[in-house]
Amino acid sequence: MIRVFRTIPVERLKLLVFDLDGTLIDSAQDLCNSVNAALTEFHLSTLPDPAIAGFVGNGAPTLMRRALALASRSTPDKIDEEFFSKAYAFFLQYYREHKLDFTHAYEGVLDALKALHELHDAPGGPTRIMAVLTNKPVRPARGICEGLGLAGYFLHIYGGDSFPQKKPDPFGLRSLMEETGTTPDETVMIGDSQVDVQTARNAGAWSLGCTFGFGPHTLHDSPPDVLVDSAAEWTQALNPT
């Protein structure tokens, strides 16, 4: 079901920017396995998958720091930096090797991206560019998109280490707008959590929220302009005709 809280002028949209984890892909199991592998390596108790998945969205360093804090019954600011660096390095290496063990595109994502692409190619259709902006490190982000057949739909795939600041800082989204010659009113950020909504707001862009990802509960406090329940609804929500 599509819920409209503020009407997006879809006929003016030129830049569609997608979050990755929880929006295009379900990567929860591989992330949880990688975090727990790091905890085991450093002799800490493993954590339930839902607890780890709840930390996803603010970047890999924050994910690992919060997991270490919970596993050691501490707080993120009390984690020893040398210990964190070692645990984070192990997590990254493990995740690079296992990032596609269970990760898959959400149902309807490939069809929706194809439909949006065909809408762009149709005679008289809107001239649009699609890109990915995620807080996941860019190397695994691109590897996953390539492995799942998503990469060809996007002009750019940027990660949390592509820019000086991560979402919800607007630096990355504004950089994409500058690179593509688009304005905030011509840009929509599509994601599953308040991080994506706040990124859009901070950049002056539009936002489309997805309830099927990792952080839909956070959208209650930061409602997007439009909310959908499935990737299949992206095409309808963004179709100007």
Order of alpha helices (4+ residues) and beta strands (2+ residues): beta-beta-beta-alpha-alpha-alpha-alpha-beta-alpha-beta-alpha-beta-alpha-beta-alpha-beta-beta-alpha
